[in-house]
Amino acid sequence: MTDPTAPPPALARAPAAASTPADPMAADPAAANPPPGFEPIQSSNPFGGRNGPIFERRTDAGWERGFRALAYHCNAGGVVHGGMLMTFADILLARAVLDVAPPPFATMRLVSDFAGPAPRGAWVSGTARCVRRTRSLVFVDGLIAADGAPALNVSGIFKLRRRPGAERP
């Protein structure tokens, strides 16, 4: 007789294929094998930092950010989890906000359209640009690709927050 409280076999938890490192940013960034010119981002954001390592480089067109799709970024299908792509999108768009406004700011809206898979091992990178800035908002958009193939189109709105005693230009 089977235990009625046991999960069905299809729902039983399978052993994890790869464990998530305690702190991915503490891992050797060289293991992520970024293309030439990319350096690890400098961030004080503990959430974003734990999803890396994430790299960036300055180009003639602006900033490009990227990461190597490692096992802990991927879902059971072997492609980067949609949540990871959206986390990266938020980090990417924030770089574009920094080009036009100082921190602090907060994401108000993030709209994404998945365009293709980002398989394990791919170099996932993107660029973003400021579309419009008002006194209190910054509108940005970006494109993320996996080994050059479109993976995610994204746009966002960021709220500029005032520091106590600071005037907004």
Disulfide bonds with the S-S distance in Angstrom:
none
